[in-house]
Amino acid sequence: MSHLIQKYNIPGPRYTSYPTVPYWDQETFSNAEWMNTLKKSFDESNEEEGISLYIHLPYCESLCTFCGCHKRITKRHDVESPYISAVLKEWALYCDFLGSRPKIKEMHLGGGTPTFFSPQNLKRLINGIFELADKADAYEYSFEGHPNNTTKEHLQALFDVGFRRVSYGVQDYNERVQKAIHRIQPFENVKKATEAAREIGYTSVSHDLIFGLPHQTLEHVEETILKTKSLRPDRLAFYSYAHVPWIKGNGQRGFKDEDLPSPNAKRQQYEEGKKLLTKVGYKEIGMDHFALESDSLYQSMVYGKLHRNFMGYTASKTQVMVGLGASSISDSWYSFAQNVKSLEEYERLVVDNVIPIYRGHILTEEDRVIRKHILNLMCRFKTVWGTEESYFPEISLAKDKLAEMEQDGLVVFGIDELRVTEKGQPFIRNICMAFDVLLHRKEPGTRLFSMTI
């Protein structure tokens, strides 16, 4: 396996969307067309399946140097109330346009650090959302919690308004690694936050782990996984550290490049970490994710309902995802739209009754076909193209690009179908790239993506 990882470890998209953001067509995009596609999709799907809602809460008290998210570092908590007012105003603008009450099936609070906000302000936010919306059947609401500042009051406040899943960013338990990434959180803090969630009644607790961090060794990864096992989170993510300082600037320069594990050491962390996670009882879900058999993410994989969007893997599909807050991305299935990133501009536009979109992409018929293939591969490890609706002219080029992977035992072709083997699952990003016709037509001249492994 090591020689294959070395062979296929190249820069590539994570495919939370197709087309990927660098290939969005700004010339054909307009805010008016985005809103039209949103209304069309909402009318088609709201009653039957509801919508997803992502709310970006960008504030953090300190900078974690591994983080690639859009954030604002401050210790001033007087920013909370104005920001929540802006998010609720943006939501009201959407609801006025949509014309009927949305049914929210999935909701996620991301950041930044959502638990930067007080329990009272978080409750105000969610109650404000539901003044204009209803809970869909079988809903699932989740938030990202920092183990150091997620209190019982935070957990209880969000539990009271329907949240049953919390995700804690753990990364690594080694003190030297934590100092390098400026994320000091002892195991005891994670244990306390995990147990508090379960005592209150949360049915799914998730931990995020990262390999390839500065000063991190294989022993650190194994120790972190074994400590994680003792807390038995229902699901977890095992991410590769994406070192992209050319995108995120000095935020990822809190250490030297030579402090990062060598490519061979990082590959070993990945391989041995996955083996250990499987050994201690976790089932692999799609790419980077693991879950206990009792968790809804595993059940959705078993029953073919696993979905992937800008929130990552989700247990069910909605055709519409609305993103609220600075930098959030929305998906109408027919188009994508991203909010402005500047907090000041975001709040100014919303106060002026403007939905704060600054870029996006209207999907062509070809885009929608290829998007389905990539979703099938990312969520089910197989896809078919035997029907008129699933065929695209460059399928022969995709097959040519997959020929070497077929020889390496990573994929198997059938009649008008492709199946990813168990051996090939770690290379799912590479396999999806074979279908990415926009990537083929215009190879990037500069570094755009993190390494695939």
C-alpha positions as CSV (number, residue, x, y, z in Angstrom):
1,M,0.0,0.0,0.0
2,S,2.9,2.4,0.8
3,H,4.0,2.5,-2.8
4,L,0.5,3.3,-4.0
5,I,0.1,6.1,-1.5
6,Q,3.4,7.6,-2.7
7,K,2.3,7.2,-6.3
8,Y,-1.2,8.8,-5.9
9,N,-0.5,11.4,-3.2
10,I,-1.0,14.5,-5.4
11,P,-2.9,17.8,-5.0
12,G,-6.6,17.3,-5.4
13,P,-10.0,18.6,-4.4
14,R,-12.0,17.3,-1.5
15,Y,-15.2,17.4,-3.6
16,T,-17.6,18.9,-1.1
17,S,-19.0,20.4,-4.3
18,Y,-18.8,19.9,-8.0
19,P,-17.7,22.0,-9.7
20,T,-15.1,22.8,-7.1
21,V,-14.9,26.5,-6.0
22,P,-11.8,27.4,-8.2
23,Y,-13.8,26.3,-11.3
24,W,-16.9,28.3,-10.6
25,D,-17.9,30.4,-13.6
26,Q,-18.3,33.9,-12.4
27,E,-19.2,35.3,-15.9
28,T,-22.5,33.3,-16.1
29,F,-23.4,33.8,-12.4
30,S,-25.8,36.4,-11.1
31,N,-27.5,36.9,-7.8
32,A,-30.9,37.0,-9.5
33,E,-30.3,33.6,-11.2
34,W,-29.1,32.1,-7.9
35,M,-32.3,33.2,-6.2
36,N,-34.4,31.8,-9.0
37,T,-32.8,28.4,-8.8
38,L,-33.2,28.5,-5.0
39,K,-36.9,29.1,-5.3
40,K,-37.3,26.4,-7.9
41,S,-35.5,23.8,-5.8
42,F,-37.2,24.9,-2.6
43,D,-40.6,24.5,-4.2
44,E,-39.6,21.0,-5.5
45,S,-38.3,19.7,-2.2
46,N,-39.3,21.5,1.0
47,E,-42.5,19.7,1.7
48,E,-41.1,16.2,1.1
49,E,-37.6,16.4,2.5
50,G,-37.0,19.8,4.1
51,I,-33.8,21.9,3.8
52,S,-30.4,22.0,5.4
53,L,-29.1,25.1,7.2
54,Y,-25.5,25.9,7.8
55,I,-24.7,28.9,10.1
56,H,-21.2,30.2,10.2
57,L,-20.1,31.7,13.6
58,P,-16.7,33.1,12.8
59,Y,-15.3,34.3,16.1
60,C,-12.4,32.7,18.1
61,E,-10.5,33.9,21.2
62,S,-7.2,32.6,19.9
63,L,-5.7,31.4,16.6
64,C,-5.1,27.7,15.9
65,T,-2.4,27.5,13.4
66,F,-3.6,24.3,11.7
67,C,-7.0,25.9,10.9
68,G,-8.0,26.7,7.3
69,C,-11.5,28.1,8.2
70,H,-12.7,31.7,7.9
71,K,-12.5,33.3,11.3
72,R,-12.0,36.5,13.3
73,I,-9.8,36.5,16.4
74,T,-11.0,38.6,19.3
75,K,-11.7,38.4,23.0
76,R,-14.4,41.0,22.8
77,H,-17.8,39.3,23.3
78,D,-19.8,42.5,22.5
79,V,-19.6,41.3,18.9
80,E,-22.0,38.4,19.5
81,S,-25.3,40.2,19.6
82,P,-24.8,42.3,16.4
83,Y,-23.6,39.3,14.5
84,I,-26.6,37.2,15.5
85,S,-28.9,40.1,14.6
86,A,-27.4,40.1,11.1
87,V,-27.7,36.4,10.7
88,L,-31.4,36.5,11.7
89,K,-32.0,39.4,9.3
90,E,-30.3,37.4,6.5
91,W,-32.6,34.4,7.3
92,A,-35.6,36.7,7.3
93,L,-34.6,38.0,3.8
94,Y,-34.5,34.4,2.5
95,C,-37.8,33.4,4.1
96,D,-39.5,36.4,2.7
97,F,-38.3,35.5,-0.7
98,L,-39.2,31.8,-0.4
99,G,-42.7,32.6,0.5
100,S,-43.5,29.6,2.8
101,R,-42.1,28.3,6.0
102,P,-39.0,26.1,5.5
103,K,-38.8,22.7,7.2
104,I,-35.3,22.4,8.6
105,K,-34.1,18.8,8.4
106,E,-30.4,19.3,9.1
107,M,-28.7,22.3,10.8
108,H,-25.1,22.8,11.7
109,L,-23.3,25.5,13.6
110,G,-19.7,25.9,12.4
111,G,-16.9,28.3,12.8
112,G,-14.8,29.8,14.0
113,T,-15.9,28.6,17.4
114,P,-19.6,28.5,17.9
115,T,-19.1,28.1,21.7
116,F,-17.4,31.5,21.6
117,F,-21.0,32.7,21.8
118,S,-22.8,32.6,25.1
119,P,-25.5,30.0,25.7
120,Q,-28.1,32.7,25.9
121,N,-27.1,34.1,22.5
122,L,-27.0,30.7,20.9
123,K,-30.5,30.0,22.1
124,R,-31.6,33.4,20.9
125,L,-30.2,32.5,17.4
126,I,-31.9,29.2,17.1
127,N,-35.2,30.4,18.5
128,G,-35.1,33.3,16.0
129,I,-34.5,30.8,13.2
130,F,-37.6,28.9,14.2
131,E,-39.8,31.9,14.4
132,L,-39.8,31.6,10.6
133,A,-39.3,27.8,10.2
134,D,-40.4,24.4,11.5
135,K,-38.5,21.2,12.3
136,A,-38.7,18.6,9.6
137,D,-39.4,14.9,10.5
138,A,-36.3,13.0,11.6
139,Y,-34.2,16.2,11.9
140,E,-30.6,16.2,13.0
141,Y,-29.0,19.3,14.4
142,S,-25.3,19.6,15.3
143,F,-22.7,22.1,16.4
144,E,-18.9,22.3,16.7
145,G,-17.7,22.7,20.3
146,H,-14.3,23.7,21.6
147,P,-13.6,21.3,24.5
148,N,-12.0,24.1,26.5
149,N,-15.1,26.3,26.5
150,T,-18.1,24.1,25.8
151,T,-19.9,24.3,29.1
152,K,-22.9,22.4,30.4
153,E,-24.9,25.6,29.9
154,H,-23.9,25.6,26.2
155,L,-24.9,21.9,25.8
156,Q,-28.2,22.3,27.7
157,A,-29.2,25.5,25.8
158,L,-28.7,23.8,22.4
159,F,-30.3,20.6,23.6
160,D,-33.4,22.5,24.6
161,V,-33.9,23.8,21.1
162,G,-33.4,20.4,19.3
163,F,-29.6,19.7,19.0
164,R,-28.6,16.1,19.6
165,R,-25.1,15.9,18.1
166,V,-21.9,17.7,19.0
167,S,-18.5,17.6,17.4
168,Y,-15.3,18.3,19.4
169,G,-12.0,19.3,17.7
170,V,-9.4,17.1,19.4
171,Q,-6.6,17.0,16.7
172,D,-3.9,15.4,18.9
173,Y,-3.2,14.9,22.6
174,N,0.6,15.4,22.6
175,E,1.6,18.6,24.4
176,R,4.4,19.5,22.0
177,V,2.0,19.1,19.0
178,Q,-0.6,21.2,20.7
179,K,1.8,24.0,21.4
180,A,2.9,24.0,17.8
181,I,-0.7,24.4,16.5
182,H,-1.6,26.7,19.4
183,R,-4.4,24.5,20.6
184,I,-3.8,23.5,24.2
185,Q,-6.5,21.2,25.5
186,P,-5.8,18.4,28.0
187,F,-7.5,15.0,27.6
188,E,-9.4,15.8,30.8
189,N,-11.1,18.8,29.1
190,V,-12.3,16.6,26.2
191,K,-13.4,13.9,28.6
192,K,-15.4,16.4,30.7
193,A,-17.1,17.9,27.6
194,T,-17.9,14.5,26.1
195,E,-19.4,13.1,29.3
196,A,-21.4,16.3,29.9
197,A,-23.0,15.9,26.4
198,R,-24.0,12.4,27.2
199,E,-25.3,13.2,30.6
200,I,-27.6,15.8,29.1
201,G,-28.9,13.4,26.4
202,Y,-26.9,14.0,23.2
203,T,-27.2,10.9,21.1
204,S,-24.1,11.4,18.9
205,V,-20.7,12.8,20.0
206,S,-18.0,13.2,17.4
207,H,-14.3,13.8,17.7
208,D,-12.1,15.3,15.0
209,L,-8.5,13.9,14.8
210,I,-5.7,15.1,12.5
211,F,-2.6,13.4,11.2
212,G,0.4,15.1,9.6
213,L,0.7,17.9,12.2
214,P,4.0,19.6,13.1
215,H,6.2,17.5,15.5
216,Q,3.6,14.7,15.3
217,T,4.8,11.1,15.3
218,L,3.2,7.8,14.7
219,E,3.3,7.2,18.5
220,H,1.4,10.4,19.0
221,V,-1.3,9.4,16.6
222,E,-1.7,5.9,18.2
223,E,-1.8,7.4,21.7
224,T,-4.5,9.9,20.6
225,I,-6.6,7.1,19.1
226,L,-6.3,4.9,22.1
227,K,-7.3,7.8,24.4
228,T,-10.2,8.5,22.0
229,K,-11.3,4.9,22.3
230,S,-11.6,5.2,26.0
231,L,-14.2,8.0,25.5
232,R,-15.9,6.0,22.7
233,P,-17.3,8.9,20.6
234,D,-20.1,7.7,18.3
235,R,-18.3,9.0,15.2
236,L,-15.0,10.6,14.4
237,A,-13.1,12.2,11.5
238,F,-9.5,11.3,10.8
239,Y,-8.3,14.2,8.6
240,S,-5.0,14.9,6.9
241,Y,-3.5,18.2,7.9
242,A,-3.9,20.4,4.8
243,H,-0.8,22.6,4.7
244,V,-2.0,25.5,2.5
245,P,-0.1,28.6,3.6
246,W,-0.3,30.0,0.1
247,I,-4.1,30.3,0.7
248,K,-4.3,31.0,4.4
249,G,-1.2,33.1,4.8
250,N,0.5,33.6,8.1
251,G,-2.2,31.7,10.0
252,Q,-0.5,28.4,9.0
253,R,3.0,29.7,9.7
254,G,3.1,29.2,13.4
255,F,5.9,26.6,12.8
256,K,8.5,25.8,10.2
257,D,7.9,23.5,7.2
258,E,10.7,21.2,8.5
259,D,8.6,20.6,11.6
260,L,6.0,18.7,9.6
261,P,6.3,14.9,9.3
262,S,8.1,13.7,6.1
263,P,5.8,12.3,3.4
264,N,6.7,8.8,4.4
265,A,6.1,9.4,8.1
266,K,2.7,11.0,7.3
267,R,1.7,8.1,5.1
268,Q,2.5,5.7,8.0
269,Q,0.4,7.8,10.4
270,Y,-2.5,7.5,7.9
271,E,-2.1,3.8,7.3
272,E,-1.5,2.7,10.9
273,G,-4.1,5.1,12.2
274,K,-6.8,3.7,10.0
275,K,-5.9,0.1,11.0
276,L,-6.1,1.0,14.7
277,L,-9.4,2.8,14.4
278,T,-10.8,-0.3,12.7
279,K,-9.3,-2.5,15.4
280,V,-11.0,-0.6,18.2
281,G,-14.4,-0.9,16.6
282,Y,-15.0,1.9,14.1
283,K,-16.4,1.4,10.6
284,E,-15.0,3.5,7.8
285,I,-17.5,5.9,6.2
286,G,-16.7,7.3,2.8
287,M,-13.5,9.4,3.1
288,D,-11.9,10.4,6.4
289,H,-14.9,9.4,8.5
290,F,-15.5,6.6,10.9
291,A,-18.5,5.6,13.1
292,L,-19.8,3.0,15.5
293,E,-22.4,0.7,14.0
294,S,-25.0,2.4,16.2
295,D,-24.5,5.8,14.8
296,S,-26.8,7.4,12.2
297,L,-23.9,8.0,9.8
298,Y,-23.1,4.3,9.6
299,Q,-26.8,3.4,9.2
300,S,-27.1,5.9,6.4
301,M,-24.2,4.3,4.6
302,V,-25.6,0.8,5.0
303,Y,-29.0,1.9,3.6
304,G,-27.5,3.9,0.7
305,K,-28.6,7.3,2.1
306,L,-25.2,8.8,2.8
307,H,-24.8,12.3,1.3
308,R,-22.0,14.9,1.0
309,N,-22.2,18.6,0.7
310,F,-20.3,21.7,2.1
311,M,-21.0,20.4,5.6
312,G,-19.1,17.2,4.8
313,Y,-20.8,13.8,5.1
314,T,-24.4,13.9,6.3
315,A,-26.8,11.1,7.2
316,S,-29.5,12.2,4.8
317,K,-29.9,14.3,1.6
318,T,-31.6,17.6,1.1
319,Q,-31.8,19.3,-2.2
320,V,-31.5,22.8,-0.7
321,M,-28.8,24.0,1.7
322,V,-28.9,27.6,2.8
323,G,-25.7,29.0,4.3
324,L,-26.0,32.0,6.7
325,G,-23.3,34.2,8.0
326,A,-20.0,35.6,6.6
327,S,-18.3,33.3,4.0
328,S,-21.1,30.7,4.2
329,I,-21.8,28.7,1.0
330,S,-25.4,27.8,-0.1
331,D,-26.4,25.0,-2.6
332,S,-29.7,25.0,-4.5
333,W,-28.7,21.8,-6.4
334,Y,-28.9,23.9,-9.5
335,S,-26.4,26.5,-8.4
336,F,-23.9,27.5,-5.6
337,A,-23.6,30.9,-3.9
338,Q,-21.1,32.2,-1.4
339,N,-21.5,35.1,1.0
340,V,-19.0,37.9,1.3
341,K,-16.1,37.1,3.7
342,S,-15.6,40.5,5.4
343,L,-17.7,40.7,8.6
344,E,-18.1,44.4,8.2
345,E,-19.4,44.1,4.6
346,Y,-21.6,41.2,5.5
347,E,-23.4,43.1,8.3
348,R,-23.6,46.3,6.2
349,L,-25.3,44.5,3.3
350,V,-27.8,42.6,5.5
351,V,-28.7,45.8,7.3
352,D,-29.4,47.3,3.8
353,N,-31.8,44.3,3.0
354,V,-29.3,42.7,0.6
355,I,-28.6,39.0,0.6
356,P,-24.8,39.2,0.8
357,I,-23.7,36.9,-2.1
358,Y,-20.5,37.8,-3.8
359,R,-19.8,34.8,-6.0
360,G,-21.2,31.6,-7.2
361,H,-21.8,29.1,-10.0
362,I,-24.9,28.1,-12.1
363,L,-24.6,24.4,-12.9
364,T,-24.8,23.3,-16.5
365,E,-26.5,20.1,-17.5
366,E,-23.0,18.5,-17.8
367,D,-22.1,19.8,-14.3
368,R,-25.2,18.1,-12.8
369,V,-24.5,14.8,-14.4
370,I,-20.8,14.7,-13.3
371,R,-21.8,15.9,-9.8
372,K,-24.0,12.9,-9.4
373,H,-21.2,10.6,-10.5
374,I,-18.8,12.2,-8.0
375,L,-21.4,12.0,-5.2
376,N,-22.0,8.3,-6.0
377,L,-18.3,7.6,-5.8
378,M,-17.8,9.6,-2.6
379,C,-20.8,8.2,-0.8
380,R,-21.3,4.7,-2.3
381,F,-17.9,3.9,-3.9
382,K,-19.6,3.1,-7.2
383,T,-21.4,4.8,-10.2
384,V,-23.1,3.8,-13.4
385,W,-23.5,5.6,-16.8
386,G,-25.7,3.3,-18.8
387,T,-28.7,5.7,-19.1
388,E,-29.1,8.9,-21.1
389,E,-29.3,10.9,-17.8
390,S,-26.0,9.6,-16.5
391,Y,-23.9,9.7,-19.7
392,F,-21.5,12.5,-20.6
393,P,-19.3,12.7,-23.7
394,E,-16.0,12.6,-21.9
395,I,-16.7,9.3,-20.1
396,S,-14.2,7.7,-22.4
397,L,-11.5,10.1,-21.1
398,A,-12.4,9.3,-17.5
399,K,-12.1,5.6,-18.2
400,D,-8.6,6.2,-19.8
401,K,-7.5,8.1,-16.8
402,L,-8.7,5.2,-14.5
403,A,-6.9,2.5,-16.5
404,E,-3.8,2.6,-14.4
405,M,-5.8,2.5,-11.2
406,E,-7.6,-0.5,-12.6
407,Q,-4.2,-2.2,-13.1
408,D,-3.3,-1.3,-9.5
409,G,-6.5,-2.9,-8.2
410,L,-8.2,0.3,-7.1
411,V,-11.2,0.1,-9.3
412,V,-13.2,-2.5,-11.2
413,F,-15.1,-1.8,-14.4
414,G,-18.4,-3.5,-15.3
415,I,-20.7,-2.8,-18.2
416,D,-21.3,1.0,-18.0
417,E,-20.3,1.0,-14.3
418,L,-17.4,1.6,-12.0
419,R,-16.8,0.1,-8.6
420,V,-14.1,1.2,-6.1
421,T,-12.4,-1.7,-4.4
422,E,-11.7,-1.8,-0.7
423,K,-8.0,-1.3,-1.7
424,G,-9.0,1.7,-3.7
425,Q,-11.1,3.5,-1.1
426,P,-8.2,5.6,0.3
427,F,-7.7,7.0,-3.2
428,I,-11.3,8.1,-3.7
429,R,-10.3,11.8,-4.3
430,N,-8.0,10.6,-7.1
431,I,-10.7,8.5,-8.6
432,C,-13.2,11.4,-8.6
433,M,-10.6,13.5,-10.3
434,A,-10.8,11.3,-13.4
435,F,-14.4,12.4,-13.8
436,D,-13.6,16.1,-13.2
437,V,-13.8,17.4,-16.8
438,L,-13.2,21.0,-15.8
439,L,-10.0,20.0,-14.1
440,H,-8.9,18.2,-17.3
441,R,-9.8,21.1,-19.5
442,K,-7.9,23.6,-17.5
443,E,-5.1,22.2,-15.4
444,P,-4.3,24.7,-12.6
445,G,-1.2,26.7,-13.2
446,T,-0.7,27.3,-9.5
447,R,-1.2,25.2,-6.4
448,L,-4.9,25.1,-5.5
449,F,-5.6,22.0,-3.5
450,S,-4.1,20.1,-0.6
451,M,-2.5,16.6,-1.1
452,T,-5.0,13.8,-1.5
453,I,-3.5,11.8,1.4
